[in-house]
Amino acid sequence: MRMAEVCPERVIDDPELRGREGVFRDREQAGRHLASMMADLAQSDALVLAIPAGGVPVAAPLAEELGLELDVAVVSKITLPWNTEAGYGAVAFDGTMRINERLLARLALNEQQVAAGVQKTREKVRRRVRELRGDRPLPEMAGRPVLLVDDGLASGFTMLTAAEAVRKAGAEMLIVAVPTAHEDALHRVLDEVDCVYCANLRGGVRFAVANAYVNWYDVSLDEARGFLV
């Protein structure tokens, strides 16, 4: 497919959902809404790669609606020792790692703590790859659009790490598809991908991905695996 067909603009959002909260019932509805924005990709050779675990319930209905191949791109945040929800970097399925150096400089972490955090995350990623993909080789990515899907972008750091790993795996045309995103994170990610589809674009200092959803919960690995069978 030609770039103009896949990415008519660099950022494609839904003007009716801008700045609003509670716009999706759950991740499934969000995925189907995204699919309606990407109808030109239906029945194409595009590949959908979900970022587990929360991105899988978004990507599965999106792939189903568009008739596209679904797989996963395992990436995990390097989290703080005292807060497993906050991260200062991420590790991807192929070992690609990014550290948010500006954030790390403000944290009271020594080299041993950082090294331990990185090692723990690498082990987590390897475990998730085994549990979700087994020994299957990665799908062919060269010459086809690749959609990276998550349930939202807060800082964008996990998505940037995923995008770098997928580029290394051969993707030439890289599209990010997320139900919701902070405008700063979106533009941060936009520097390294071809375009971004985002249904619900928001700003503000109190942004949270969860606030776009009425029904929000942490997705288990077992639930994510169920979508991939």
C-alpha positions in Angstrom: 0.0 0.0 0.0 1.1 3.6 -0.6 1.9 5.8 2.3 -0.8 8.3 1.4 -3.4 5.6 1.6 -2.3 4.4 5.0 -1.3 7.8 6.5 -3.4 10.5 4.9 -2.0 12.8 7.6 0.7 12.4 10.3 -1.9 12.6 13.1 -5.4 11.2 12.6 -7.8 11.7 15.6 -11.5 12.0 16.2 -12.4 15.7 16.7 -15.6 14.8 18.6 -13.6 13.0 21.3 -10.8 15.6 21.8 -10.2 16.6 25.4 -13.0 14.4 26.8 -12.8 11.7 29.5 -14.9 8.5 29.9 -15.4 8.2 26.1 -15.0 4.4 25.9 -16.9 1.7 27.7 -13.9 -0.6 27.7 -10.9 -1.6 25.7 -12.9 -3.7 23.2 -15.1 -0.7 22.3 -12.0 1.5 22.0 -10.5 -1.0 19.6 -13.6 -1.1 17.4 -13.7 2.7 17.4 -10.1 2.8 16.2 -10.9 0.2 13.5 -13.7 2.5 12.2 -11.0 5.2 11.7 -8.7 2.9 9.8 -11.2 1.4 7.3 -8.8 1.9 4.4 -6.6 -0.8 5.9 -9.3 -3.5 5.9 -8.4 -6.8 4.3 -4.9 -5.5 3.5 -1.5 -7.1 4.3 -1.1 -4.8 7.3 0.2 -6.5 10.5 -1.3 -5.6 14.0 1.2 -5.9 16.9 -0.3 -5.5 20.3 1.7 -4.3 23.3 0.8 -6.7 26.2 -1.0 -6.8 28.3 -3.4 -3.9 28.1 -2.9 -3.4 24.4 -4.1 -6.8 23.5 -7.9 -6.3 24.2 -7.7 -3.2 22.0 -5.8 -4.8 19.2 -7.8 -8.0 19.0 -11.2 -6.4 18.0 -9.4 -3.9 15.8 -7.7 -6.8 13.9 -11.0 -8.7 13.8 -12.9 -5.7 12.4 -10.3 -5.0 9.7 -9.5 -8.7 8.9 -5.8 -8.3 9.7 -3.1 -10.6 11.2 -2.6 -10.2 14.9 0.5 -10.8 17.0 2.3 -9.2 19.9 5.3 -7.0 20.5 6.3 -7.6 24.1 7.6 -4.5 25.8 7.8 -3.7 29.5 8.5 -0.6 31.6 11.5 -0.5 33.9 9.7 0.5 37.0 10.7 2.2 40.2 11.6 0.1 43.2 8.9 1.8 45.3 6.2 2.2 42.5 5.6 -0.5 40.0 3.2 1.7 38.0 5.9 4.4 37.3 8.8 3.7 34.9 12.0 5.4 33.8 12.6 3.3 30.7 11.5 0.2 28.9 12.9 -3.1 27.4 11.5 -4.7 24.2 11.3 -8.3 23.0 14.6 -8.2 21.1 16.6 -6.6 24.0 16.2 -3.0 22.8 16.3 -0.7 25.8 15.6 3.0 26.3 16.2 5.0 29.5 14.5 8.3 30.2 17.8 10.0 31.2 16.1 13.3 32.1 13.7 11.5 34.5 16.5 9.2 35.9 18.6 12.2 36.8 15.8 13.4 39.1 15.4 10.1 40.8 17.4 9.0 43.9 18.6 5.7 42.3 22.1 4.4 42.4 23.8 2.4 39.6 23.1 -0.9 41.4 19.4 -0.1 41.7 19.2 0.8 38.0 21.1 -2.3 36.9 18.8 -4.5 39.1 15.7 -2.8 37.6 17.0 -3.4 34.0 17.8 -7.0 34.7 14.4 -7.7 36.3 12.7 -6.2 33.3 14.7 -8.2 30.8 13.7 -11.4 32.6 10.1 -10.3 32.7 10.1 -9.6 28.9 11.7 -13.0 28.2 9.1 -14.7 30.3 6.3 -12.9 28.6 7.6 -13.7 25.2 7.7 -17.4 26.1 4.2 -17.3 27.5 2.6 -15.3 24.7 4.6 -16.3 21.6 6.4 -19.5 22.5 9.1 -20.3 19.9 7.2 -18.9 16.9 9.3 -16.6 14.7 8.2 -13.0 14.3 5.9 -12.4 11.4 7.4 -10.9 8.2 7.3 -7.1 8.4 9.3 -5.9 5.4 7.2 -4.1 2.8 4.0 -4.1 4.8 2.3 -1.6 7.1 2.8 -2.5 10.8 0.3 -1.2 13.4 1.6 -0.9 16.9 -1.4 -0.9 19.3 -1.6 -0.1 23.0 -4.5 1.1 25.2 -3.0 4.6 25.5 0.0 6.8 25.6 1.0 8.6 28.8 4.7 9.4 28.4 5.1 7.4 25.1 8.3 5.8 26.3 7.1 2.2 26.1 5.8 2.8 22.6 9.1 4.4 21.5 11.0 1.4 22.6 8.5 -0.9 20.8 8.8 1.2 17.6 12.6 1.0 17.7 12.5 -2.8 18.1 10.0 -3.3 15.3 12.0 -1.1 13.0 15.0 -3.3 13.7 12.9 -6.4 12.8 12.3 -5.0 9.3 9.2 -2.8 9.4 9.4 -0.1 6.8 6.0 1.6 7.4 5.2 2.0 11.1 1.8 3.2 12.4 0.8 3.7 16.0 -2.9 3.1 16.9 -4.1 4.1 20.4 -7.5 4.9 21.8 -6.2 7.8 23.9 -3.0 9.8 24.3 -1.5 12.9 25.9 -0.7 15.3 23.1 2.9 15.7 24.3 3.4 11.9 24.2 1.8 11.6 20.8 4.2 14.2 19.3 7.1 12.5 21.0 6.2 9.2 19.4 5.4 10.9 16.0 9.1 11.8 15.6 9.9 8.1 15.1 6.9 6.6 13.3 5.1 7.4 10.1 1.8 8.4 11.6 -0.4 8.0 14.7 -4.1 7.2 14.8 -5.5 8.3 18.2 -9.3 8.5 18.8 -9.2 10.6 22.0 -6.4 13.2 22.1 -6.0 15.1 25.5 -3.6 17.3 27.3 -3.2 18.6 30.9 -1.0 17.8 33.8 -3.4 15.3 35.3 -3.6 13.0 32.2 -4.2 9.3 32.9 -4.9 6.7 30.2 -7.5 5.1 32.5 -9.6 8.3 32.5 -10.6 7.6 28.9 -12.4 4.4 30.0 -15.5 3.8 32.0 -14.5 0.2 32.8 -10.7 0.1 33.5 -8.7 -2.6 35.1 -5.3 -4.3 34.8 -5.3 -6.9 32.1 -3.8 -10.2 33.2 -1.4 -12.2 31.1 -3.9 -15.1 31.0 -6.6 -12.8 29.6 -4.2 -11.4 27.0 -3.2 -14.9 26.0 -6.9 -15.8 25.4 -7.1 -13.2 22.6 -4.1 -14.7 20.8 -5.3 -18.3 20.6 
